């Protein structure tokens, strides 16, 4: 409804607050840039190195402070800015049309304004809004595409992180808005949209959504392992095989409990001492406690096959644009989105939930609290530090989900942002593109998906 209100409004007036000397300088500067740019366009003049707008650091600082005003941080302004036909910025007695703001931002993007490497304006919420206002004229974004740039926007009710953007999303026209619903149920609805859009990033998206909802989703989660309402399709990669399992303990104690063959294998693994000591420290600090999930039932399962990372990237690059941009979805999308009847797997959940270390075929040390065994398969995911432990079921020619695990960040491993341009990075190791070459297609219950990625 709010979208229709702002779309039909003749003009939307945006109040940025009380006027100051700096706000007046910012408005005058942006109006000058916009006017000068339009005059040059009419004369077909182009700026070159000699005619850039230089020596304007004071003016840019004034604009930056204007873009940091509280108005820009609120989530509910996104709709009024993006869909309005005509918007006008007001600050005290100063005012200008939004189009002048757009022209100014275009000059910044084109490098016409000397800014000495300072990109804080371009990373501001105001700049984000202008980009999506322009984008909205030619395309409709999916809900996930909107949640990422506006995830830090402020609202009192955490559900509004989702509900405040639903009206702008092309894939959420039937999204149920109900404030009495639990965050877990809302999470399931959001993940249902991503499941149809991009199975390869399902796990990364699930982590992002839970973090955005202040990690409160798990408090209302309920085990629906015996419900056949839906299974979520995810594309993962087999990155290793479990070669050795041992209890998490210090080196002297550890060496008393393992065989000579296992000792020799451990000695051949790089950084195993560092990783074990790190995991012991993290266990004492409770750092990975919430990441230790034991599979909830026998519905979640997986099969070999899907796309390699390189094949997946080609699909992403060739994805059609415009309003009708739903791509042709080859395997694994077609395979993962079909209604299926889960096999009747043999499922014996681990009961002790003791933290155990393991070493995989790459020589990497990980930790889990599920009933891991040697020969279990390590499954990791693109742009995510989630690790799933899978066990082959020969009778059904598929894998069952055993539980989750984590790997410490490896030496010299670059930090991976949780989402684009984020300052926050993953706590644990993320697989490289070179490791994502053995695709595995997974079907997960909502409960297992939430627990794996919390």
N, C-alpha and C positions, 0 to 999 in steps of 0.2 A: 504493500500500500504506500509506504513512504517513497518508494521509487516513482510511482505514478504522480504523487504530489509534487515532487521536485522536477520531474520531466515536464509537467504541465504548467509550472510556474513561469510567468513572463520574465521574471528576474529573481535571482537569489542574492540577497545582500549578506555579505560575510563580515562580521564585526570582529576585528582583531584586538580591540582594546583601546586604551587611552593613548592619545598622541604624545610623542616625545620628540626631542631634537633628532635622535637617531632614526625614528620611524619616518619623520619628514624627509630626512636625507635619503633613506632607502626608497621611499615612494618617488621622489623627484628623480633619483638616479635611474630607476627602472623605467619610468615614463620617458626619460630622455633616450635611453638605449632603444626602447621600442619605437619611438618616433624616428630616431635617426636610422634605424634598421629599415623601417618602411620607406623612408625617403630614398635610401640607397637602392632598395629593391625596385622602386619605380624608375630609377635611372639606370638600372641594371649594373650598378656598381658592386664590386666585391671587395671585402676587406682583405688586405694582405699584411705581411709582417710589419710594414711601415705605418699602417693606419689602424692597428689594433687599439682598443680602448685600454690605455695603459695608465699607471699611476693612480689606480682607483681602489686601493686597499681599504681606505677609510669607508668608502661607499659600500664595498663588498662586506665589510664587517657589520655595517648597519643592516644590510639585507640579511645576513646570517642571523643576527639577533632577532630580526622580525620573523624569520622562519622558525625560531625557537620559542615563540610565544605559546602559551598554554592551549590556545585554540587548536593548533595543528596536532596536538597529542591525543585528542578525543576521538574515539572510534566512530561515534554517530555522525561526525561531519563528513565521513567518506562519501556517503550517498548524496548528500546535498551538493557536494563539489563535483563529483564525477558525472552525474546525470543531468545537471541543470543546463538548460539551453543557453542561458546568459547569466554570468556571475560577476559580481562587483565587490572588490575588496575595499573595506573602510577601516580607517584607524584614526580616531578623533575626527578632525575636519578633512583629513586627507582621504582621497579615494581614487580608484582607477579600475578599469575593466580587467577581468581576469586575462583577457587576451594579451594585454600588455605584459602581464606576468609570464605568460607562455612564451612570448617573443624574447623576453629577457633570458629565460631558461634555455631557449634554443641557442642564443648567443653564447651562453656558458658552455653548452654541449659542443658547439662548433669551434670552441677555442678562440672566439673573437674578443674575449675579455681576458686580460692578463690577470692570473690569479695565483701565480707563484706556487703551483702544485697544491693549493688548498682546495679540497673537494668537499668540504663540510656542507656547503649549500646543496650540492648535488646528492648528498646522502641524507638530506633532511626529509621529514614527513611531507613538507610542502612540495618538494620536488617530486616525490613519489606520487602525490595526488595529481599534480599537473600531468605527469606521464600517463597515468591511468585515465585522466579526463580526455586526453587526446586519443588514447587507445580505444576508449569506449565508443568513439565516433565510428570506428571501423570494425570493431570486433567485440564480442562478449567474452569475458574471462570465465574460466571454470572456478569453482569455489576454492579449490586448493591454491590456484594461482593468485587469488585475492588474499587468502589467509597469510601467505608468506610475507608480502611487503607490509602488511598492516598488523602483523602479529604483536607488535609492541604498543599498539594504540591502546589508550586507556578507557576502561568502562567499569562501572560499579559491579554489575552482575556478570560473572564469568561466562555465562551462556551467551551473552551478547558478543563475545569474541567470534562466535559462529553466526548467531542470528542477525547481527548488525551488518553482515555482508551477503547474506543469502539472497536478498533482493537484487543484487548485482550479478549473480552467477548464472550463466547460461544453462548449467546442468542441475540447478537446484530449484526449478520452478515448482516441484511438488514436495519440496523439503518441509517436513512437519515442524512448525514452531509452537512449542508448548513448554512453558517455564516450569511445569510440574514434573517434567521428565528428568531422569537422572543424567548426569554427565556421561555415564557409560552408554546409555541408549543413544545419546546425541553423537558420541564418538563412533558408535556402530554405523549410524546413518552417514556420517562424513566419510568413513572408510569405505562404505558401499559405493560412493561416487568415485573415489580414487581407484578402487578395484576395477572399475570398468574403464578407467582412463589409462592407467599405467601400472601394471602388475610388478614391473621391475623396481619401482620405487615405493611399493606398498609399505615395506618395513620402515624405511626412512621417513615416510609420511606419517606413519603411526606414531613413531617417536616424537616427531615434531608437534603433532596435534596434542599429544599427552602433555608435552612440556608447555605448550601454549595455554592449556587448560589448568595450569598450575599444579600438574601432577596429582589432580584430585580424582581422575577417572577411576582409578583402581579401588577407591573407597566404596563405590557403588556397584562394582563389577560382580556379576553372579555367574556361576558355572552353568553354561547352557550346552554342555558337551553331549547331551542326549537329545538336543533339538536339531532337526534337519532343516530348519528354516533357511539357513544359508551357510556356505563355507566361502571363505575369502581366498582368492587366488593370488599367489605371490611367486615371483621368479627369484630363485636363489642359485648359488653356485657351490658345487662340491669342491672344497679347497684342501681337504686332507682326510686321512684315515687315522683313527685313534690307535696308537702303537703301544702305549703304556699307561696304566692308571695306578695312582698311589695316593695315600692320604696326605693332606696338606700339613707339613710339619717341617721343622728346621733340618738342615743337612745331616747332622750326626744321627738324629732319630730316624730320618728317612733311610739312610744307608744301612741301618740295622734291619730294615723290613723288606728290602728288595734283593733280587738275585744278582749274581755276578754279571750275567748277560744284560740285565736291565741297567746296572751301573755303567757298563761299557757303552750302552746306547745313550744314556744320559750324558756321559762325558763327551760324546760326539756332537751334542746339541749346543749350539752357540747361545750364550746368555742364560742358560737354565738356572744358574745360581741366582743371578740378578732377579729373574722373573719369580722364582719361588719366594725369595725374601720379600719382594714387592707384594706378592699375593698374601703372604702372612701378615704384612703390615696393614694391607687393605682390609683383611678379614677382621683384625682387631679394631679397626676404625669403622667397621660396618659399611664400607664403601660399596661393595657389590651385593649386599644382602637382598635388595629388591630386584636384582637381576637374575636371581637363582630361581628359575621356574621349572617345575616338574609337570609334564604334560597331563592334561586333565581327563583324558579319555581316549577312545580308540577311533574317533572320527577324523582327527587331523592326520593327514598322510601326504606322501609325496611320490613322484615318479621321476625317473631320469628323462631329461629332454627339455627343450625350450630354446632359448637364444643365448649365444655367447655375448659377452659385453660389446664386442665390436659390431655384431649384427644388430644388437639393441640400439646402439648409438646411430647406426644408419637409419633405422626406423624413425628415431627421434628427429634427425636432421631433415628427413624427407616428409615429415608430418605436414599435411596441408594446412594452410592458414585461412583466415576469413571466418565469416559467421558459420559456414558449413564446413567445419574443420575436423569432423570426426574421422580418424584415420581408418583405413582398412587394417584390421587387427589380425596379423598372422599368428601362427604358433609363437609364444605360448598364450597369447590373449584369447584366441578362439577356444583353445583347449581349456584354459583356466576359467572361462566364464560360462561354460556349459553346465547345466544341471546334472549332477552326478549322484550315483548311489555309492556311498563309501564302502570299501571292503570290510568284512568282518575280521578286523585285525586282532592278533593276540596282543593284549595290553596288560602288562604287570607293572603298575606304578611303583616307584621307589618309595620305601617307607621311612628309611632312616634320615634322609636329607642331610647327610654329612658332607661337608665340603671336601671334594676330592680334586687333586691335580691330575692332569693328563698331558701327555706329549703326543703330538700328531706326526704324520709322515714328513712334514716339513721341518720338524725339530722345534716347533713352537709349543710353549707351555701355556696351558689354560686352566681354568677352574670351573667346577660345576657342582651342583648338589643333587643332580638326577642320578639314576642308577646306570652310569656310563660303563661301557665295556670296551675292551679292545676289539677292533674291526668296525666299531660304529663310525658313521660318516659325519664329518664336519661340514656344515652348510652355512655359508655367509652370504651377505647381501650388499648390493651396490649402495654406496653412500650411507652406510649404516654400520654400527659396531655390534649389532645383534649377531649372536651365534646360536644356531639350532643344532641339536644332536639328533641324528636320524639313525634308525636301525632297520636293516633290510629284512623284509618278510618274504622269504622264498616262495611260500605257498601262494601268495597274492601278487608277487612280482611288483612290490612297491615298498616304500619306506614307511615306518611308523615314526611319529614324533616322540622322542624320549624326554626332552627338556631343553633348557637353555644353558649357555656358558659364556664366559668372557675371556679374551686374550689381553694381556697388558700391551700398551702401546710399545712398539718395537723401537729399538735404537735407530735414530735417524729417520723415523717415520714422521712425515709432515703432518701438522695438525689439520684435521678435516672439519670445516664448519658444519654445524648441524643443519643450517639452511643457508641459502645464498646471502653473501655479505654479512653473515652473522659473526659477532665477536666470540660467541660461545662455540666450543669445539667438543668433539666426542671424548668421553673419559677413557674409552678402551680402543683396541686396535680395529682399524677399518681395512678391508681387503683392497689390494691394488687391482687395476684393470687387467694386469697380466695373470692374476689369480682367478679371474672370473671367466674361465674357459670351459668349465664342465657344468652346463645348466641343469638345474633341478626345478621341476614345477611342483609347488606345494599347494595344498588345500587346508586351510586352518579354520577352526572354530573361532568365533569372535572372542571367546574367553582366552584361548591360547594366543591369539594375535595380541590382545591387550597385555597379557602377562609377559610374553616374549619381549615386548617393546617398551615396557614401563621404565 
